[in-house]
Amino acid sequence: MKEKGIKIAISGKGGVGKTTLASLLCHSLSQRKNKVLAVDADPDANLGMALGFSSGLLAQATTIAQDEKLIEERTGAVPGEFGGWFALNPLVEDIPEKYVVKQGNISLLQMGAKSTGGAGCACPQSILLKSLLNHLVVERDEAVIVDMEAGLEHLGRGTAEGVDAFIIVVEPGQRSFATARAVAKMARDLNVQNVYVVVSKLHGVNASSIKDELQDLNVIGFLPYKVEAVYADLQGGTIFDLCPDLVEEAAAILDRIDKSLTEADESSQV
């Protein structure tokens, strides 16, 4: 892995297994003795539970987008009010240390999004979250795994160019494949250099046929459908102990990404 710590952003529609993959990658990096910053940029904020953080620990975590005092302090604008001026480059360097909760080698930062109906303009929140994500990806030294929402709302150009790998998680199906192609195009428009696809919930379908269907995209791995993963979620546990083969595939995906990045770097130096 990179000396500074690999930076991976993961996108996909709700329910495709995006958060499952994010938690597995965090776990694999942690098992390799990497310090990991797990960034939950999805409004649903389920990454902490998927990682096995206790309910007591998660109760201590503050979701940044919901902290109106912080937003006003850093942007100069009151969340929910229309009009007015606000800072486009708010101070964010000290936020991670104040807002993370830690378990082992993994630190969790919940970014969130304003979801209350009638909340008004979300511009100050969006600016703060984009600036923070850019700082986490471009300037931090540890490995960073970002569990994003379905779109690319938080991914500004600076952040996109700093991401080592952008993974789109899909389910077997033409609608999911079409979404992946659209997201991949948007990512490349933002100058993301390394866009990969992971197919999740694979069941009863030949992996090679899906690779043929997605030959225009770089399929980096497959996560099979596992009933044990459903049980883990229902019981409030993790999949790390119940689904060792998913853990192994996530580790293999990391190895493939690392190899791909190394080859790309060597090719650029020729």
N, C-alpha and C positions, 0 to 999 in steps of 0.2 A: 504494500500500500504506500501511498505518497507520504513523504516525510512530514508534510504540513497537516495531513489528515484529509481524507477524501471527502468531497462535498457531493451529495446525491440528492436530487429532488425527485419526488415520486408523485405522479398525477394519475387520475383516472376517475371515472364516474362512481357515484356512491354505490356500494355493495359489490364492487368487482374484486375486492381483496387488497386494495391499496394499503390500508392500515396494517393488514396482516403482513404484507411484504415489508413495510417500513419497520415493524417491530422485529421481524426476523433478521433484517440487515443490521439493526441496532444490536441485537443479541449476538450475532456472529462477530461483529466488530469488537464488542465488549469481551467476548471469549478469547479474542486475539490480543487482549490487553490494551486495546485502544481506548482512549477517553472519547466518549461519544456524546454529542449534543443532539438530542431528539427534539425536533421542532414540529409541533402540531399546529399547522397553518390551516387546518380544516375546521370550519365552524362547529362541526359535530364533536370535535375534541375527544376522540376515543383512543388516541395513541397510548396515553398513560395506562389505561386499563389493559390494553393489549400487551403492554410491556410488563404487566404484573405489579405495577405500583399499587400500594395499599390504598384503601379508600381514605384512611386518615391522612396519608401523605398527599393525596390528590386534593383533599379538602384545604390544604395549606397553600395550594397553587392559585395564583391570581392570573386570570386570562387578561392579557394586555389590552385587547380591544374593548374590554368592559371597564377598564380603569379610566374613568372620565377625568379624574384629577390628573393622572399622568399625561393623558392626551392634551389637556388644556395647558399643563405646565410646559410640555415640550414643543407644542405647535403654536401656542398662543391663541387657540380657537376653542370655543366651547362646543363639545360634541352635540350634534342635533340642531344647531342654529344655522340658519341660512345666511349666505353672504359673509362679508368680512375677510380679513387677511389672515394667513397662517403661514408658519415657517415651512419651507419646502425641503430643508435639510436639518431636521431636528436632531438634537443630541441623543444618541442611542447606545453609546459604548458601555455605559454602566448598567443598562437594563438587564442583560442576562444574569449577572451575579445576584441581582435583587429579586428576580422573578422565577428562577429555576428551582425545582425540587430534584433531589438526587437519590439514586439507588445504585449502589455499586459503582461501576464505571460509567453509568448512564445518567446524564442530566436531562431533565424534561422542561421544555419551555412551551407554554401554550399561548399562541398568538390570538386565535379566535377571530370573530367578525361580529359586527353589530347586527343582531338579528331581530331586534324589536320593531314591530310595525310602526310606521310613522315617526321613526327616529330622526328623520330629516337627512341633511347632507352628511355623507360618510367620508367626505374628503380628508379631514384631519386624521381620522383613524387609518385610512388607506395610506396616506403619506407616511405616517409613523411606522406602520407595518412594513411597507416597502423599504424604508430606510433601515429598519432593524434587520430585515431579511438580507439585505445587501451587506450589512456589517457582518452578519453571522457567516455568510458564504465567502465573502472576499477577504475578510480580515482576521477571522478566528483561526486558531491553530489546530483545534481538535477535529476529529471526524464529525461531519454534520449530515444528518439524515432529515430531510424535510418532507413531511406528509402534507401534501398540498390539497387544496380543494380541486374540484373537477376542472376548473379553468386555469388561467395563468394570471389571475388578478394581482397577486403579490409579486410576480416575476418581472421586474423592470429589466432594462437592457444590461445594466451593470451587473446585476445579480445573475442574469442568464449567462453572461460571458464568464462569470466566475464559477459556475456549476461544472463539475467534472463529468457528471453523468446525469442525464434526464431520463427517467424511466416512466413509460406509460404502461399502466396495468390494464389488461383487457380480459374479457371473458370470451370463450369460443362463440362466435356469432357475428353476422354481417354488420349489425348496427354498432356493436362494440368496435369492430374493425374500422368502420367508417369514422367513428369518433376518434380513434387512435390516429388515423391519417390526418384528420383536421388539426388535432393537438400537435402532432409532429411538425406540421407545416408552420403553425404559429410559433413553436419553439425555435425552429430554424430561422424564421423571420426575425427573431430576437437574437440571433447569432449563437444559439446553443450548438456546440460543436459535436457532442456525442449523445445522440438520441437512441434509446433502446426500448424494446417492448418485452414485457413479461406476460405470458399467458397464464391466467389464474383459473382455478376450479376446473382443471382439465379432467374430463370424465367421459369415457366411451367414445373419444375422438382421437384419431391418430395424430400425433404431434407433427409428423413430417408433412401431413396434408395441410395443417395450419401454417407451417413454415412456407409451404408453396403459396398459400393464399396471401401471406404477408411478406412475399419476397421483396417488396419495395421498402420494407422496414427491417430494422436489425433486431431480430428476435434473439434475446439473450438467455431466456430460460422459461421453464414451465413449472407451475405449482399445481400438483394434482388436487382434486377435490378430496377432502378428508372429513368423514363424519366426526372424527375425534376433535377436529377444530371447532365444530359446532358445539360439541359437548363442553369443550373448554370455555367457550364464550357463555354458554348457558349457566355454567357453574361458577363463572367469575374467575376462572383460572387462566393460565397461559397455555399456548400450544407448544412451548419449548420442550416440555417433558412428554406430552402426549403424542406429538408428531415429529419424531426425530428425523424422518425422511424429508420433511419440509425444512427443517434446520439445515440438513445436509445440502439440499438444493439451493437454499439462500447463500450458504457458504460458497457453493460452486458458482453462483451468479456473481458474487463479489470477485472471485478469482478470474472469471471471464472478463469482467469489466476492467479489472486491474491489467490483465494481459492486453486488452484492446487499447487502453490508454497508453500503456508502455509502447506498443507497436506504433500508435499514432505519433507519439513523441519522437520515437526513433526515426520515423519516416519524415517528420518535419525538419529533422536535423541533417538529412542527407542532401 
